[in-house]
Amino acid sequence: MTFTTLISVAELAANLNDPGFVVFDCRHELTNPQFGTTAYAESHLPGARFAHLDRDLSSAPTGTNGRHPLPDPATFADWLETMGVSNDAQVIGYDSAGGVYAARLWWMLRWLGHDRVAVLDGGWDEWLQAGHPVTKEVPRPTRARFVANLRPVSVNVQQVLAHLNSPDMLIIDARSNDRFHGQNETIDPVGGHIPGARNRFFRDNLDASGRFKSPDRLRSDFSHATGGTPAGNVVHQCGSGVSACHNLLAMEIAGMQGSRLYPGSWSEWVAERSRPVAT
């Protein structure tokens, strides 16, 4: 069986020893970049590799390209090879934040043309609650062969500027409602949102248990959020192109395929003060 959006804790537990599965621990905290490294060293799923948001799933910010710019595709593909990921691998990502960082890994693999990738629904917390094993042992993966096939699944800042308030591009902002409205902004130097954007807080994709809502519920939610705009015309953004991937994953779960990511997101948008801001 192939997993392309979500995998349950029970399903992963049943396949944990499958050599075709490659699991990544994506735990992270934006305000404490060492959190994931420390947590992984203390314990992680058996066989799991560690993927650091800043080092592995991003390139270095320049001050104008956002807080978590995408790495060069060839660099990311080479890292995947060192982690033992081949084009045939079933990749699984998990975290302890509702899937937000694992969703970034999920989107990046799809960006490189790899569909066999899924997020652990319920994540680290549900794995522990179910009583499944954890370890401190760090795996030593054998280098694999991964050939990237880049897909046109992102847009850049020039494309967003060219389509402001245009019916052929709807921006969905994954940040919290207060930050969307320019209130309580503590991360980026300017508060507000891209003119014409609509707000869909990524945590609204989860139910009270911390798992993703049902496909039907997500379809209803996003049909309302997009106002019926075709998925191919929807572009997701957030503060730095991370939590936006959670909304993109939720739309895929809902069967609404084809939306795209603006990786630079708000942190890139406001780096150039001449770009318009709405509150």
N, C-alpha and C positions, 0 to 999 in steps of 0.2 A: 504493500500500500504506500502511496506517495502522499506526503503532507505538504500543502502549498500555502496555507494560511495559519491554521492553529493545530496544535497537538495537545491532547489532554495529558495530565500527569500519569494516568493509568496506561495510556498508549505509549508514552515514552518509557515508563518503567518496564513495559513488556518488550521493548526494543533496545534497551540500554546497552546490551552486549552485542548488538548487531554491528559488525565492522563497517557497514555501509552508512552508519549514522555518525555524524560529527556534531558534537554539542559545544556551544559556546556560552560561557558565563559572561553576561553583559552588565553586571551590576555597576551602578555609578550614582554619584550625587553631584549635581552641578556646583553646589557650594563647597564640596569637599572632594576634589578630584582623586584623592588617594583612597577614598572609601572602598571602591571596587577591588583595588589591588589588595588591600588589607583583608577584606571579607573573603576574597578568593583564597588567600593564603591560610585563613582559618579553617575553611571547609567549602567544598563545592561538590557538584554531582560527579560521580565516578567517571573518569575519562574526559571531563569537560576541559576545554581550553579557555583561556581568558582573552576577552576582547575589550580593550580600553577605548572608551569613546573618543578621548582626545588624541591618543597616539595611533590607534589602529583603524578607527572608523571616521577619522577626520584628518585633514592636513593642517599645517600651521596657519593660524590667522595672520593677516597682514595689517589689520585695522580697517580695511575697506571691503573685505570679502566675507564678513560674517564671523560669528564666534566658532562655528564648527563647519568650515568649508569642506567639501568633498575631497578625498585624496585623488591623486592621479589614478585613473583606472588600472594602468599597468602595475603601479605600485601596490594597489589593493589586491589585484589578482596574484601578484607574487607573494604577498603576505598569506593569502588563502592557501597557496601551494605549500608554504612552510608549515601551515597548520594542518596539512593533510587533507585539504578539500580538493576533490576532483570534480569533474563535470557530472559524475554519476552519484556523488554523495548526497545523502539526505541530511541537510543542515538544520539544526535546531538552536534557537537562541532563547535564553531566559534571563530574567532580572528579578529585582525585588521592588519594582516600581510600577506594577500594572502592565508591564510589557513595553513601556515607552522606549527603552534603550535597545531591547531586543528587536523592536519594530524597525529601528534604524538599520540594524544588521540585515533584517529581512528585506528591506527596500533596496539596500545596496547590492545584495546578491541578485535580486531581480533586475536591477540596473545593469548588471554585468551579464544578464541573460540566463540566470540560473533560477528555475522555478521550484526546485525541490528544496524549499526552505520554509520553515514554520516557526511560530512563536509558541512557547510553552504557556498554555492558558492557565492562569493562576500562579505561575511562576515559582520562584524559590519558596515562598511562604507555603503554598499548597503542597509542594513536594515534601517539605518538612512535616506538615500536618498529617500527611498520609503515611509517615513513618518510613519513607524510602531512604536508602543509604546515602551517606555523604562521605567525603574523604578529604585528606590533605595532600594526597599523592598527586604530583603534577605529571601529566602524560608527556611522553616524548614522541610526537607524531612523526611518521615517515613522510618525507616530502612527496607531494602528489603533482599531478599535471592538471592545470586548470586553464582552459582557453576561454577568454571573455568574448562575449558577443553583445556589445553595447546597444542598449535600447534608447529611443528618444522619449524618456519618461520624466524629464526635468525641463524646467524653463529657467532662463537667466533674468537678471534685473532689467535688461533692455527690453525683453519680451513683455515683462509685466508693465513697464512704463508705456509701451506702445499699445497696450490693451486696457488701460485704466478705464473703468466704467463702460467697457465694451461688452455686448451680450455674448461674445464668443470666448470670454474668459471670466470665470467666476472664482474669486479668491476666497478660500475658507481658512480662517485663522484659528489655530488650535490652542492658543493661549487662554488663560483664565479671563473671565468677563471683565474683571477690574482692569487688568493690564490692557485688554483690547480697547477699553475706553480711556486709557491714559492715566489710570489711577493706580497708586501703590506700585509704580514701576521701580524696581530695585536692581534690575540686571542691566538694562540698556540705558543709554544716556538720554533718550527721548521717549516719551510715552505716546500712546495712540496706536493707530492702525493704518494700513494702506487704504486709501480712499476706495470705496465700493466693496471692500471685503466684508464678509459675514463671519460671525463668531460661532465656533463649535468647539467647546472645551473638550480636550481629548479624554479627560476622565469620565465624561458622560458616555463613553463607549462601554464602560464597565458596569456590571451589576453590583449589588451589595456584597457579594462574595469575593469580588475582585477579578472575576472572569468576564470575558467579553459577553455582551448581550447577544441574544439570538439573532440569526441572520434576518428574520422578519422584523424584529424590533429595530435593528440597525438600518434596515432598508426604509422603514417608516421615518426614523429620525433624520436620515440624510436626504430623503425626498423632501422633507420639510425644510431642512437647512439649505438645500440647493434650489428650492423652488421649482424643481423639475428640470433644471439645467442638465443637459446630457453629461454623463461622467467624463467624457473626453474633453469637455470644456472646463472642467473643474481643476483648479490648481491649489495645492495645500501649502500653507506656510505656518510658521510659529515664530519663536524667538531666534532660532538658529538652525532650523531644518531637522530637528530631532523629533519632538512630539508631533509634528505634522505627519510623520510616517505612521503614527498610531491611527490618525484619521484615515490615511490612505489604506492601511490594512483593514480598518473597519468597513470601508466601502467595498473592498474586495470580498470580505466575509459576507457582506450583504448582497453580493452578486452584481455590484455596480462597478464594473471593471473599466480601466482606462484613464483614471484621473492621474495627475502629474504632481511633482514636487518642485517648489521653488526653494532650493537648498540654502541660499543666502539668507532668506527670510528677513524678519524685522531688523536684526542686527546689521545686516548688509544694507538694507534700505535706508536706515537713518545715519549710516556712515557718511553719506553725502547729503548735507543739510538742505540742498536745493530741492530734494524730492518731496512731494506733497505728503502731508500727514493729516489724518482725520482723528477726531476724538468723540 
